[in-house]
Amino acid sequence: QVQLVESGGGLVQPGGSLRLSCEASGNIGSILAMGWYRQAPGKERELVAHITSGGRTSYADSLKGRFTISRDNAKNTLYLQMNSLKPEDTAVYYCKAVGAVGFSREYDYWGQGTQVTVSS
């Protein structure tokens, strides 16, 4: 079992920056990869950024250059630095962990989400 708690969301003006945090607890050793997703009202949840256990990162093409995913293993925390925010970035942002269950199964763990609103 893995628990994820996001924080750092809020209201920001276009062009501003925000840093989201996701603290993991529980069976942290089972985590294979982590990522950030977002979901706007009426839209499908979409990948924002992803990081593997080996530190390899990937981003949605439209967000590359503005968003940066990172982790602090000592604090068991995942971060998402968001710069040059646009109104279309408004969404609930979710932290996800992919955990190993048993020998070959994987399970997705999700945080509760944190609201990011980009508006003037």
VEXFI-565642 format. One record per atom (N, C-alpha, C): residue in three letters; atom name; x, y, z. Coordinates in Angstrom, 1 decimal, decimal comma, always signed. Layout:
% residues N
<site rest="ala" atom="CA" xx="X" yy="Y" zz="Z"/>
...
END
This chain:
% residues 120
<site rest="gln" atom="N" xx="+0,8" yy="-1,2" zz="+0,0"/>
<site rest="gln" atom="CA" xx="+0,0" yy="+0,0" zz="+0,0"/>
<site rest="gln" atom="C" xx="+0,9" yy="+1,2" zz="+0,0"/>
<site rest="val" atom="N" xx="+0,5" yy="+2,2" zz="-0,8"/>
<site rest="val" atom="CA" xx="+1,2" yy="+3,5" zz="-1,0"/>
<site rest="val" atom="C" xx="+0,2" yy="+4,6" zz="-0,8"/>
<site rest="gln" atom="N" xx="+0,5" yy="+5,6" zz="+0,0"/>
<site rest="gln" atom="CA" xx="-0,3" yy="+6,7" zz="+0,1"/>
<site rest="gln" atom="C" xx="+0,4" yy="+7,9" zz="-0,4"/>
<site rest="leu" atom="N" xx="-0,3" yy="+8,8" zz="-1,1"/>
<site rest="leu" atom="CA" xx="+0,2" yy="+10,0" zz="-1,8"/>
<site rest="leu" atom="C" xx="-0,6" yy="+11,2" zz="-1,4"/>
<site rest="val" atom="N" xx="+0,1" yy="+12,2" zz="-1,0"/>
<site rest="val" atom="CA" xx="-0,6" yy="+13,5" zz="-0,6"/>
<site rest="val" atom="C" xx="+0,1" yy="+14,6" zz="-1,4"/>
<site rest="glu" atom="N" xx="-0,8" yy="+15,3" zz="-2,2"/>
<site rest="glu" atom="CA" xx="-0,3" yy="+16,4" zz="-3,0"/>
<site rest="glu" atom="C" xx="-0,5" yy="+17,7" zz="-2,2"/>
<site rest="ser" atom="N" xx="+0,3" yy="+18,7" zz="-2,6"/>
<site rest="ser" atom="CA" xx="+0,1" yy="+20,0" zz="-2,0"/>
<site rest="ser" atom="C" xx="+0,7" yy="+21,0" zz="-3,0"/>
<site rest="gly" atom="N" xx="+0,4" yy="+22,3" zz="-2,7"/>
<site rest="gly" atom="CA" xx="+1,1" yy="+23,4" zz="-3,5"/>
<site rest="gly" atom="C" xx="+0,2" yy="+24,0" zz="-4,6"/>
<site rest="gly" atom="N" xx="-1,0" yy="+23,5" zz="-4,8"/>
<site rest="gly" atom="CA" xx="-1,9" yy="+24,1" zz="-5,7"/>
<site rest="gly" atom="C" xx="-2,5" yy="+25,4" zz="-5,2"/>
<site rest="gly" atom="N" xx="-3,1" yy="+26,1" zz="-6,1"/>
<site rest="gly" atom="CA" xx="-3,7" yy="+27,4" zz="-5,8"/>
<site rest="gly" atom="C" xx="-4,0" yy="+28,2" zz="-7,0"/>
<site rest="leu" atom="N" xx="-4,2" yy="+29,5" zz="-6,8"/>
<site rest="leu" atom="CA" xx="-4,6" yy="+30,4" zz="-7,8"/>
<site rest="leu" atom="C" xx="-3,3" yy="+31,2" zz="-8,2"/>
<site rest="val" atom="N" xx="-3,1" yy="+31,3" zz="-9,5"/>
<site rest="val" atom="CA" xx="-1,9" yy="+32,0" zz="-10,0"/>
<site rest="val" atom="C" xx="-2,3" yy="+32,7" zz="-11,3"/>
<site rest="gln" atom="N" xx="-1,6" yy="+33,8" zz="-11,5"/>
<site rest="gln" atom="CA" xx="-1,9" yy="+34,6" zz="-12,8"/>
<site rest="gln" atom="C" xx="-1,2" yy="+34,0" zz="-13,9"/>
<site rest="pro" atom="N" xx="-1,7" yy="+34,2" zz="-15,2"/>
<site rest="pro" atom="CA" xx="-1,0" yy="+33,7" zz="-16,3"/>
<site rest="pro" atom="C" xx="+0,4" yy="+34,2" zz="-16,4"/>
<site rest="gly" atom="N" xx="+1,3" yy="+33,4" zz="-16,7"/>
<site rest="gly" atom="CA" xx="+2,8" yy="+33,7" zz="-16,7"/>
<site rest="gly" atom="C" xx="+3,5" yy="+33,4" zz="-15,4"/>
<site rest="gly" atom="N" xx="+2,7" yy="+33,1" zz="-14,4"/>
<site rest="gly" atom="CA" xx="+3,3" yy="+32,8" zz="-13,1"/>
<site rest="gly" atom="C" xx="+3,8" yy="+31,4" zz="-13,0"/>
<site rest="ser" atom="N" xx="+4,3" yy="+31,1" zz="-11,8"/>
<site rest="ser" atom="CA" xx="+4,9" yy="+29,8" zz="-11,5"/>
<site rest="ser" atom="C" xx="+4,2" yy="+29,2" zz="-10,3"/>
<site rest="leu" atom="N" xx="+4,3" yy="+27,9" zz="-10,2"/>
<site rest="leu" atom="CA" xx="+3,8" yy="+27,1" zz="-9,1"/>
<site rest="leu" atom="C" xx="+4,6" yy="+25,8" zz="-8,9"/>
<site rest="arg" atom="N" xx="+4,8" yy="+25,4" zz="-7,7"/>
<site rest="arg" atom="CA" xx="+5,5" yy="+24,2" zz="-7,5"/>
<site rest="arg" atom="C" xx="+4,6" yy="+23,2" zz="-6,7"/>
<site rest="leu" atom="N" xx="+4,3" yy="+22,1" zz="-7,3"/>
<site rest="leu" atom="CA" xx="+3,5" yy="+21,1" zz="-6,6"/>
<site rest="leu" atom="C" xx="+4,4" yy="+20,0" zz="-5,9"/>
<site rest="ser" atom="N" xx="+3,9" yy="+19,5" zz="-4,8"/>
<site rest="ser" atom="CA" xx="+4,7" yy="+18,5" zz="-4,1"/>
<site rest="ser" atom="C" xx="+3,8" yy="+17,3" zz="-3,9"/>
<site rest="cys" atom="N" xx="+4,4" yy="+16,1" zz="-3,9"/>
<site rest="cys" atom="CA" xx="+3,7" yy="+14,9" zz="-3,6"/>
<site rest="cys" atom="C" xx="+4,5" yy="+14,0" zz="-2,6"/>
<site rest="glu" atom="N" xx="+4,0" yy="+13,9" zz="-1,4"/>
<site rest="glu" atom="CA" xx="+4,7" yy="+13,1" zz="-0,4"/>
<site rest="glu" atom="C" xx="+4,2" yy="+11,7" zz="-0,4"/>
<site rest="ala" atom="N" xx="+5,1" yy="+10,7" zz="-0,6"/>
<site rest="ala" atom="CA" xx="+4,7" yy="+9,3" zz="-0,6"/>
<site rest="ala" atom="C" xx="+5,0" yy="+8,7" zz="+0,8"/>
<site rest="ser" atom="N" xx="+4,1" yy="+7,8" zz="+1,2"/>
<site rest="ser" atom="CA" xx="+4,4" yy="+7,0" zz="+2,4"/>
<site rest="ser" atom="C" xx="+3,8" yy="+5,6" zz="+2,2"/>
<site rest="gly" atom="N" xx="+4,1" yy="+4,7" zz="+3,2"/>
<site rest="gly" atom="CA" xx="+3,7" yy="+3,4" zz="+3,1"/>
<site rest="gly" atom="C" xx="+4,8" yy="+2,5" zz="+2,5"/>
<site rest="asn" atom="N" xx="+4,5" yy="+1,6" zz="+1,6"/>
<site rest="asn" atom="CA" xx="+5,4" yy="+0,7" zz="+1,1"/>
<site rest="asn" atom="C" xx="+6,2" yy="+1,4" zz="-0,1"/>
<site rest="ile" atom="N" xx="+7,0" yy="+2,3" zz="+0,3"/>
<site rest="ile" atom="CA" xx="+7,7" yy="+3,1" zz="-0,7"/>
<site rest="ile" atom="C" xx="+8,6" yy="+2,3" zz="-1,6"/>
<site rest="gly" atom="N" xx="+9,2" yy="+1,2" zz="-1,0"/>
<site rest="gly" atom="CA" xx="+10,1" yy="+0,4" zz="-1,7"/>
<site rest="gly" atom="C" xx="+9,5" yy="-0,3" zz="-2,9"/>
<site rest="ser" atom="N" xx="+8,1" yy="-0,4" zz="-2,9"/>
<site rest="ser" atom="CA" xx="+7,5" yy="-1,1" zz="-4,1"/>
<site rest="ser" atom="C" xx="+7,3" yy="-0,2" zz="-5,3"/>
<site rest="ile" atom="N" xx="+7,5" yy="+1,1" zz="-5,1"/>
<site rest="ile" atom="CA" xx="+7,3" yy="+2,1" zz="-6,2"/>
<site rest="ile" atom="C" xx="+8,2" yy="+1,9" zz="-7,4"/>
<site rest="leu" atom="N" xx="+7,7" yy="+1,7" zz="-8,5"/>
<site rest="leu" atom="CA" xx="+8,5" yy="+1,5" zz="-9,7"/>
<site rest="leu" atom="C" xx="+8,7" yy="+2,8" zz="-10,5"/>
<site rest="ala" atom="N" xx="+7,7" yy="+3,7" zz="-10,5"/>
<site rest="ala" atom="CA" xx="+7,7" yy="+4,9" zz="-11,2"/>
<site rest="ala" atom="C" xx="+6,7" yy="+5,9" zz="-10,6"/>
<site rest="met" atom="N" xx="+6,8" yy="+7,1" zz="-10,9"/>
<site rest="met" atom="CA" xx="+5,8" yy="+8,1" zz="-10,4"/>
<site rest="met" atom="C" xx="+5,6" yy="+9,1" zz="-11,5"/>
<site rest="gly" atom="N" xx="+4,5" yy="+9,8" zz="-11,4"/>
<site rest="gly" atom="CA" xx="+4,1" yy="+10,8" zz="-12,4"/>
<site rest="gly" atom="C" xx="+3,1" yy="+11,8" zz="-12,0"/>
<site rest="trp" atom="N" xx="+2,9" yy="+12,8" zz="-12,8"/>
<site rest="trp" atom="CA" xx="+1,9" yy="+13,8" zz="-12,5"/>
<site rest="trp" atom="C" xx="+0,9" yy="+13,8" zz="-13,7"/>
<site rest="tyr" atom="N" xx="-0,3" yy="+13,8" zz="-13,3"/>
<site rest="tyr" atom="CA" xx="-1,4" yy="+13,9" zz="-14,3"/>
<site rest="tyr" atom="C" xx="-2,3" yy="+15,1" zz="-14,0"/>
<site rest="arg" atom="N" xx="-3,1" yy="+15,4" zz="-14,9"/>
<site rest="arg" atom="CA" xx="-4,1" yy="+16,5" zz="-14,7"/>
<site rest="arg" atom="C" xx="-5,4" yy="+16,2" zz="-15,4"/>
<site rest="gln" atom="N" xx="-6,4" yy="+16,8" zz="-14,8"/>
<site rest="gln" atom="CA" xx="-7,8" yy="+16,6" zz="-15,4"/>
<site rest="gln" atom="C" xx="-8,6" yy="+17,9" zz="-15,3"/>
<site rest="ala" atom="N" xx="-9,0" yy="+18,4" zz="-16,4"/>
<site rest="ala" atom="CA" xx="-9,8" yy="+19,6" zz="-16,4"/>
<site rest="ala" atom="C" xx="-11,3" yy="+19,1" zz="-16,5"/>
<site rest="pro" atom="N" xx="-12,2" yy="+19,9" zz="-16,1"/>
<site rest="pro" atom="CA" xx="-13,6" yy="+19,5" zz="-16,1"/>
<site rest="pro" atom="C" xx="-14,1" yy="+19,2" zz="-17,6"/>
<site rest="gly" atom="N" xx="-14,7" yy="+18,0" zz="-17,7"/>
<site rest="gly" atom="CA" xx="-15,2" yy="+17,6" zz="-19,0"/>
<site rest="gly" atom="C" xx="-14,1" yy="+17,0" zz="-19,9"/>
<site rest="lys" atom="N" xx="-12,9" yy="+16,8" zz="-19,4"/>
<site rest="lys" atom="CA" xx="-11,8" yy="+16,3" zz="-20,2"/>
<site rest="lys" atom="C" xx="-11,2" yy="+15,0" zz="-19,5"/>
<site rest="glu" atom="N" xx="-10,6" yy="+14,2" zz="-20,4"/>
<site rest="glu" atom="CA" xx="-9,9" yy="+13,0" zz="-19,9"/>
<site rest="glu" atom="C" xx="-8,7" yy="+13,4" zz="-19,0"/>
<site rest="arg" atom="N" xx="-8,4" yy="+12,6" zz="-18,1"/>
<site rest="arg" atom="CA" xx="-7,1" yy="+12,8" zz="-17,3"/>
<site rest="arg" atom="C" xx="-5,9" yy="+12,5" zz="-18,3"/>
<site rest="glu" atom="N" xx="-5,0" yy="+13,4" zz="-18,2"/>
<site rest="glu" atom="CA" xx="-3,8" yy="+13,3" zz="-19,2"/>
<site rest="glu" atom="C" xx="-2,5" yy="+13,3" zz="-18,4"/>
<site rest="leu" atom="N" xx="-1,6" yy="+12,7" zz="-19,0"/>
<site rest="leu" atom="CA" xx="-0,2" yy="+12,7" zz="-18,5"/>
<site rest="leu" atom="C" xx="+0,4" yy="+14,1" zz="-18,6"/>
<site rest="val" atom="N" xx="+1,1" yy="+14,5" zz="-17,5"/>
<site rest="val" atom="CA" xx="+1,8" yy="+15,7" zz="-17,5"/>
<site rest="val" atom="C" xx="+3,3" yy="+15,4" zz="-17,6"/>
<site rest="ala" atom="N" xx="+3,8" yy="+14,6" zz="-16,7"/>
<site rest="ala" atom="CA" xx="+5,2" yy="+14,2" zz="-16,7"/>
<site rest="ala" atom="C" xx="+5,3" yy="+12,9" zz="-15,9"/>
<site rest="his" atom="N" xx="+6,4" yy="+12,2" zz="-16,2"/>
<site rest="his" atom="CA" xx="+6,6" yy="+10,9" zz="-15,6"/>
<site rest="his" atom="C" xx="+8,1" yy="+10,7" zz="-15,3"/>
<site rest="ile" atom="N" xx="+8,4" yy="+10,0" zz="-14,3"/>
<site rest="ile" atom="CA" xx="+9,8" yy="+9,7" zz="-13,9"/>
<site rest="ile" atom="C" xx="+9,9" yy="+8,2" zz="-13,4"/>
<site rest="thr" atom="N" xx="+10,9" yy="+7,5" zz="-14,0"/>
<site rest="thr" atom="CA" xx="+11,0" yy="+6,1" zz="-13,6"/>
<site rest="thr" atom="C" xx="+11,9" yy="+6,0" zz="-12,4"/>
<site rest="ser" atom="N" xx="+12,0" yy="+4,7" zz="-11,9"/>
<site rest="ser" atom="CA" xx="+12,9" yy="+4,5" zz="-10,8"/>
<site rest="ser" atom="C" xx="+14,3" yy="+4,8" zz="-11,1"/>
<site rest="gly" atom="N" xx="+14,7" yy="+4,7" zz="-12,3"/>
<site rest="gly" atom="CA" xx="+16,0" yy="+5,0" zz="-12,8"/>
<site rest="gly" atom="C" xx="+16,3" yy="+6,5" zz="-13,0"/>
<site rest="gly" atom="N" xx="+15,3" yy="+7,3" zz="-12,9"/>
<site rest="gly" atom="CA" xx="+15,4" yy="+8,7" zz="-13,0"/>
<site rest="gly" atom="C" xx="+15,1" yy="+9,3" zz="-14,4"/>
<site rest="arg" atom="N" xx="+14,7" yy="+8,4" zz="-15,3"/>
<site rest="arg" atom="CA" xx="+14,4" yy="+8,8" zz="-16,7"/>
<site rest="arg" atom="C" xx="+13,1" yy="+9,6" zz="-16,7"/>
<site rest="thr" atom="N" xx="+13,0" yy="+10,7" zz="-17,3"/>
<site rest="thr" atom="CA" xx="+11,9" yy="+11,6" zz="-17,3"/>
<site rest="thr" atom="C" xx="+11,2" yy="+11,7" zz="-18,7"/>
<site rest="ser" atom="N" xx="+10,0" yy="+12,0" zz="-18,7"/>
<site rest="ser" atom="CA" xx="+9,3" yy="+12,2" zz="-19,9"/>
<site rest="ser" atom="C" xx="+8,2" yy="+13,2" zz="-19,7"/>
<site rest="tyr" atom="N" xx="+7,8" yy="+13,9" zz="-20,7"/>
<site rest="tyr" atom="CA" xx="+6,8" yy="+15,0" zz="-20,6"/>
<site rest="tyr" atom="C" xx="+5,8" yy="+15,0" zz="-21,8"/>
<site rest="ala" atom="N" xx="+4,6" yy="+15,5" zz="-21,5"/>
<site rest="ala" atom="CA" xx="+3,7" yy="+15,8" zz="-22,6"/>
<site rest="ala" atom="C" xx="+4,4" yy="+16,8" zz="-23,5"/>
<site rest="asp" atom="N" xx="+4,3" yy="+16,6" zz="-24,8"/>
<site rest="asp" atom="CA" xx="+5,0" yy="+17,5" zz="-25,7"/>
<site rest="asp" atom="C" xx="+4,7" yy="+18,9" zz="-25,6"/>
<site rest="ser" atom="N" xx="+3,4" yy="+19,2" zz="-25,3"/>
<site rest="ser" atom="CA" xx="+3,0" yy="+20,6" zz="-25,2"/>
<site rest="ser" atom="C" xx="+3,5" yy="+21,3" zz="-23,9"/>
<site rest="leu" atom="N" xx="+3,9" yy="+20,5" zz="-23,0"/>
<site rest="leu" atom="CA" xx="+4,4" yy="+21,0" zz="-21,7"/>
<site rest="leu" atom="C" xx="+5,9" yy="+21,1" zz="-21,6"/>
<site rest="lys" atom="N" xx="+6,6" yy="+20,4" zz="-22,5"/>
<site rest="lys" atom="CA" xx="+8,0" yy="+20,4" zz="-22,4"/>
<site rest="lys" atom="C" xx="+8,6" yy="+21,8" zz="-22,5"/>
<site rest="gly" atom="N" xx="+9,5" yy="+22,0" zz="-21,6"/>
<site rest="gly" atom="CA" xx="+10,1" yy="+23,4" zz="-21,5"/>
<site rest="gly" atom="C" xx="+9,5" yy="+24,3" zz="-20,5"/>
<site rest="arg" atom="N" xx="+8,3" yy="+24,0" zz="-20,1"/>
<site rest="arg" atom="CA" xx="+7,6" yy="+24,8" zz="-19,1"/>
<site rest="arg" atom="C" xx="+7,5" yy="+24,1" zz="-17,7"/>
<site rest="phe" atom="N" xx="+7,4" yy="+22,8" zz="-17,8"/>
<site rest="phe" atom="CA" xx="+7,2" yy="+22,0" zz="-16,6"/>
<site rest="phe" atom="C" xx="+8,4" yy="+21,1" zz="-16,4"/>
<site rest="thr" atom="N" xx="+8,8" yy="+20,9" zz="-15,1"/>
<site rest="thr" atom="CA" xx="+9,9" yy="+20,0" zz="-14,8"/>
<site rest="thr" atom="C" xx="+9,5" yy="+19,1" zz="-13,6"/>
<site rest="ile" atom="N" xx="+9,7" yy="+17,8" zz="-13,8"/>
<site rest="ile" atom="CA" xx="+9,4" yy="+16,8" zz="-12,8"/>
<site rest="ile" atom="C" xx="+10,7" yy="+16,4" zz="-12,1"/>
<site rest="ser" atom="N" xx="+10,7" yy="+16,3" zz="-10,8"/>
<site rest="ser" atom="CA" xx="+11,9" yy="+15,9" zz="-10,1"/>
<site rest="ser" atom="C" xx="+11,5" yy="+15,2" zz="-8,8"/>
<site rest="arg" atom="N" xx="+12,5" yy="+14,6" zz="-8,1"/>
<site rest="arg" atom="CA" xx="+12,2" yy="+13,9" zz="-6,9"/>
<site rest="arg" atom="C" xx="+13,3" yy="+14,1" zz="-5,9"/>
<site rest="asp" atom="N" xx="+12,9" yy="+14,0" zz="-4,6"/>
<site rest="asp" atom="CA" xx="+13,9" yy="+14,0" zz="-3,5"/>
<site rest="asp" atom="C" xx="+13,7" yy="+12,7" zz="-2,7"/>
<site rest="asn" atom="N" xx="+14,5" yy="+11,8" zz="-3,0"/>
<site rest="asn" atom="CA" xx="+14,3" yy="+10,5" zz="-2,4"/>
<site rest="asn" atom="C" xx="+14,5" yy="+10,5" zz="-0,8"/>
<site rest="ala" atom="N" xx="+15,3" yy="+11,4" zz="-0,3"/>
<site rest="ala" atom="CA" xx="+15,5" yy="+11,5" zz="+1,1"/>
<site rest="ala" atom="C" xx="+14,2" yy="+12,0" zz="+1,8"/>
<site rest="lys" atom="N" xx="+13,4" yy="+12,7" zz="+1,1"/>
<site rest="lys" atom="CA" xx="+12,1" yy="+13,2" zz="+1,6"/>
<site rest="lys" atom="C" xx="+10,9" yy="+12,4" zz="+1,1"/>
<site rest="asn" atom="N" xx="+11,2" yy="+11,4" zz="+0,3"/>
<site rest="asn" atom="CA" xx="+10,1" yy="+10,7" zz="-0,3"/>
<site rest="asn" atom="C" xx="+9,1" yy="+11,6" zz="-1,0"/>
<site rest="thr" atom="N" xx="+9,6" yy="+12,5" zz="-1,7"/>
<site rest="thr" atom="CA" xx="+8,7" yy="+13,6" zz="-2,3"/>
<site rest="thr" atom="C" xx="+9,0" yy="+13,8" zz="-3,8"/>
<site rest="leu" atom="N" xx="+7,9" yy="+13,9" zz="-4,5"/>
<site rest="leu" atom="CA" xx="+7,9" yy="+14,1" zz="-6,0"/>
<site rest="leu" atom="C" xx="+7,5" yy="+15,6" zz="-6,2"/>
<site rest="tyr" atom="N" xx="+8,1" yy="+16,3" zz="-7,1"/>
<site rest="tyr" atom="CA" xx="+7,8" yy="+17,7" zz="-7,4"/>
<site rest="tyr" atom="C" xx="+7,4" yy="+17,9" zz="-8,8"/>
<site rest="leu" atom="N" xx="+6,6" yy="+18,9" zz="-9,0"/>
<site rest="leu" atom="CA" xx="+6,4" yy="+19,4" zz="-10,4"/>
<site rest="leu" atom="C" xx="+6,5" yy="+20,9" zz="-10,3"/>
<site rest="gln" atom="N" xx="+7,6" yy="+21,4" zz="-11,0"/>
<site rest="gln" atom="CA" xx="+7,7" yy="+22,9" zz="-11,1"/>
<site rest="gln" atom="C" xx="+7,1" yy="+23,3" zz="-12,4"/>
<site rest="met" atom="N" xx="+6,1" yy="+24,2" zz="-12,3"/>
<site rest="met" atom="CA" xx="+5,3" yy="+24,7" zz="-13,4"/>
<site rest="met" atom="C" xx="+5,6" yy="+26,2" zz="-13,6"/>
<site rest="asn" atom="N" xx="+6,1" yy="+26,5" zz="-14,8"/>
<site rest="asn" atom="CA" xx="+6,5" yy="+27,9" zz="-15,1"/>
<site rest="asn" atom="C" xx="+5,7" yy="+28,4" zz="-16,3"/>
<site rest="ser" atom="N" xx="+5,6" yy="+29,7" zz="-16,5"/>
<site rest="ser" atom="CA" xx="+4,9" yy="+30,3" zz="-17,6"/>
<site rest="ser" atom="C" xx="+3,5" yy="+29,7" zz="-17,8"/>
<site rest="leu" atom="N" xx="+2,8" yy="+29,7" zz="-16,7"/>
<site rest="leu" atom="CA" xx="+1,5" yy="+29,0" zz="-16,6"/>
<site rest="leu" atom="C" xx="+0,5" yy="+29,8" zz="-17,5"/>
<site rest="lys" atom="N" xx="-0,4" yy="+29,0" zz="-18,1"/>
<site rest="lys" atom="CA" xx="-1,4" yy="+29,5" zz="-19,0"/>
<site rest="lys" atom="C" xx="-2,8" yy="+29,1" zz="-18,5"/>
<site rest="pro" atom="N" xx="-3,8" yy="+29,8" zz="-18,9"/>
<site rest="pro" atom="CA" xx="-5,2" yy="+29,5" zz="-18,4"/>
<site rest="pro" atom="C" xx="-5,5" yy="+28,0" zz="-18,7"/>
<site rest="glu" atom="N" xx="-5,1" yy="+27,5" zz="-19,9"/>
<site rest="glu" atom="CA" xx="-5,4" yy="+26,1" zz="-20,2"/>
<site rest="glu" atom="C" xx="-4,7" yy="+25,1" zz="-19,3"/>
<site rest="asp" atom="N" xx="-3,8" yy="+25,5" zz="-18,5"/>
<site rest="asp" atom="CA" xx="-3,2" yy="+24,7" zz="-17,5"/>
<site rest="asp" atom="C" xx="-4,1" yy="+24,4" zz="-16,3"/>
<site rest="thr" atom="N" xx="-5,2" yy="+25,2" zz="-16,2"/>
<site rest="thr" atom="CA" xx="-6,1" yy="+25,0" zz="-15,1"/>
<site rest="thr" atom="C" xx="-6,7" yy="+23,6" zz="-15,1"/>
<site rest="ala" atom="N" xx="-6,5" yy="+22,9" zz="-13,9"/>
<site rest="ala" atom="CA" xx="-7,0" yy="+21,5" zz="-13,8"/>
<site rest="ala" atom="C" xx="-6,7" yy="+21,1" zz="-12,4"/>
<site rest="val" atom="N" xx="-7,2" yy="+19,9" zz="-12,1"/>
<site rest="val" atom="CA" xx="-6,8" yy="+19,2" zz="-10,9"/>
<site rest="val" atom="C" xx="-5,6" yy="+18,4" zz="-11,2"/>
<site rest="tyr" atom="N" xx="-4,6" yy="+18,5" zz="-10,5"/>
<site rest="tyr" atom="CA" xx="-3,3" yy="+17,8" zz="-10,7"/>
<site rest="tyr" atom="C" xx="-3,2" yy="+16,7" zz="-9,7"/>
<site rest="tyr" atom="N" xx="-2,9" yy="+15,5" zz="-10,2"/>
<site rest="tyr" atom="CA" xx="-2,8" yy="+14,3" zz="-9,4"/>
<site rest="tyr" atom="C" xx="-1,4" yy="+13,7" zz="-9,5"/>
<site rest="cys" atom="N" xx="-1,0" yy="+13,2" zz="-8,4"/>
<site rest="cys" atom="CA" xx="+0,2" yy="+12,4" zz="-8,3"/>
<site rest="cys" atom="C" xx="-0,1" yy="+11,0" zz="-8,4"/>
<site rest="lys" atom="N" xx="+0,7" yy="+10,2" zz="-9,1"/>
<site rest="lys" atom="CA" xx="+0,5" yy="+8,8" zz="-9,3"/>
<site rest="lys" atom="C" xx="+1,8" yy="+8,1" zz="-9,0"/>
<site rest="ala" atom="N" xx="+1,6" yy="+6,9" zz="-8,4"/>
<site rest="ala" atom="CA" xx="+2,7" yy="+6,0" zz="-8,2"/>
<site rest="ala" atom="C" xx="+2,4" yy="+4,6" zz="-8,8"/>
<site rest="val" atom="N" xx="+3,3" yy="+4,0" zz="-9,5"/>
<site rest="val" atom="CA" xx="+3,1" yy="+2,7" zz="-10,0"/>
<site rest="val" atom="C" xx="+3,9" yy="+1,8" zz="-9,0"/>
<site rest="gly" atom="N" xx="+3,1" yy="+0,9" zz="-8,3"/>
<site rest="gly" atom="CA" xx="+3,8" yy="+0,0" zz="-7,3"/>
<site rest="gly" atom="C" xx="+3,7" yy="-1,4" zz="-7,8"/>
<site rest="ala" atom="N" xx="+4,8" yy="-2,1" zz="-7,4"/>
<site rest="ala" atom="CA" xx="+4,8" yy="-3,6" zz="-7,6"/>
<site rest="ala" atom="C" xx="+4,0" yy="-4,3" zz="-6,6"/>
<site rest="val" atom="N" xx="+3,2" yy="-5,2" zz="-7,1"/>
<site rest="val" atom="CA" xx="+2,3" yy="-6,0" zz="-6,2"/>
<site rest="val" atom="C" xx="+2,6" yy="-7,5" zz="-6,5"/>
<site rest="gly" atom="N" xx="+3,1" yy="-8,2" zz="-5,5"/>
<site rest="gly" atom="CA" xx="+3,5" yy="-9,6" zz="-5,8"/>
<site rest="gly" atom="C" xx="+4,8" yy="-9,6" zz="-6,7"/>
<site rest="phe" atom="N" xx="+4,9" yy="-10,6" zz="-7,5"/>
<site rest="phe" atom="CA" xx="+6,1" yy="-10,7" zz="-8,3"/>
<site rest="phe" atom="C" xx="+6,0" yy="-10,1" zz="-9,7"/>
<site rest="ser" atom="N" xx="+4,8" yy="-9,9" zz="-10,3"/>
<site rest="ser" atom="CA" xx="+4,7" yy="-9,5" zz="-11,6"/>
<site rest="ser" atom="C" xx="+3,6" yy="-8,5" zz="-11,9"/>
<site rest="arg" atom="N" xx="+2,8" yy="-8,2" zz="-10,9"/>
<site rest="arg" atom="CA" xx="+1,7" yy="-7,3" zz="-11,0"/>
<site rest="arg" atom="C" xx="+2,1" yy="-5,9" zz="-10,7"/>
<site rest="glu" atom="N" xx="+1,3" yy="-4,9" zz="-11,3"/>
<site rest="glu" atom="CA" xx="+1,5" yy="-3,5" zz="-10,9"/>
<site rest="glu" atom="C" xx="+0,2" yy="-2,9" zz="-10,6"/>
<site rest="tyr" atom="N" xx="+0,2" yy="-1,9" zz="-9,7"/>
<site rest="tyr" atom="CA" xx="-1,0" yy="-1,2" zz="-9,3"/>
<site rest="tyr" atom="C" xx="-0,7" yy="+0,2" zz="-9,3"/>
<site rest="asp" atom="N" xx="-1,7" yy="+1,0" zz="-9,7"/>
<site rest="asp" atom="CA" xx="-1,6" yy="+2,5" zz="-9,7"/>
<site rest="asp" atom="C" xx="-2,2" yy="+3,0" zz="-8,4"/>
<site rest="tyr" atom="N" xx="-1,4" yy="+3,9" zz="-7,8"/>
<site rest="tyr" atom="CA" xx="-1,9" yy="+4,6" zz="-6,6"/>
<site rest="tyr" atom="C" xx="-2,0" yy="+6,1" zz="-7,0"/>
<site rest="trp" atom="N" xx="-3,0" yy="+6,7" zz="-6,5"/>
<site rest="trp" atom="CA" xx="-3,3" yy="+8,1" zz="-6,8"/>
<site rest="trp" atom="C" xx="-3,5" yy="+8,9" zz="-5,5"/>
<site rest="gly" atom="N" xx="-3,0" yy="+10,1" zz="-5,6"/>
<site rest="gly" atom="CA" xx="-3,3" yy="+11,1" zz="-4,6"/>
<site rest="gly" atom="C" xx="-4,7" yy="+11,7" zz="-4,7"/>
<site rest="gln" atom="N" xx="-5,0" yy="+12,6" zz="-3,8"/>
<site rest="gln" atom="CA" xx="-6,4" yy="+13,1" zz="-3,8"/>
<site rest="gln" atom="C" xx="-6,5" yy="+14,3" zz="-4,8"/>
<site rest="gly" atom="N" xx="-5,4" yy="+14,8" zz="-5,3"/>
<site rest="gly" atom="CA" xx="-5,5" yy="+15,9" zz="-6,3"/>
<site rest="gly" atom="C" xx="-5,3" yy="+17,2" zz="-5,6"/>
<site rest="thr" atom="N" xx="-4,8" yy="+18,2" zz="-6,4"/>
<site rest="thr" atom="CA" xx="-4,7" yy="+19,5" zz="-5,9"/>
<site rest="thr" atom="C" xx="-5,1" yy="+20,5" zz="-7,0"/>
<site rest="gln" atom="N" xx="-5,9" yy="+21,4" zz="-6,7"/>
<site rest="gln" atom="CA" xx="-6,5" yy="+22,3" zz="-7,8"/>
<site rest="gln" atom="C" xx="-5,4" yy="+23,4" zz="-8,1"/>
<site rest="val" atom="N" xx="-5,2" yy="+23,5" zz="-9,4"/>
<site rest="val" atom="CA" xx="-4,4" yy="+24,6" zz="-10,0"/>
<site rest="val" atom="C" xx="-5,3" yy="+25,5" zz="-10,9"/>
<site rest="thr" atom="N" xx="-5,4" yy="+26,7" zz="-10,6"/>
<site rest="thr" atom="CA" xx="-6,2" yy="+27,7" zz="-11,3"/>
<site rest="thr" atom="C" xx="-5,4" yy="+28,8" zz="-11,8"/>
<site rest="val" atom="N" xx="-5,3" yy="+29,0" zz="-13,1"/>
<site rest="val" atom="CA" xx="-4,6" yy="+30,0" zz="-13,8"/>
<site rest="val" atom="C" xx="-5,5" yy="+31,0" zz="-14,4"/>
<site rest="ser" atom="N" xx="-5,6" yy="+32,2" zz="-13,7"/>
<site rest="ser" atom="CA" xx="-6,6" yy="+33,2" zz="-14,1"/>
<site rest="ser" atom="C" xx="-6,1" yy="+34,6" zz="-13,8"/>
<site rest="ser" atom="N" xx="-6,6" yy="+35,5" zz="-14,6"/>
<site rest="ser" atom="CA" xx="-6,3" yy="+36,9" zz="-14,2"/>
<site rest="ser" atom="C" xx="-7,4" yy="+37,5" zz="-13,3"/>
END
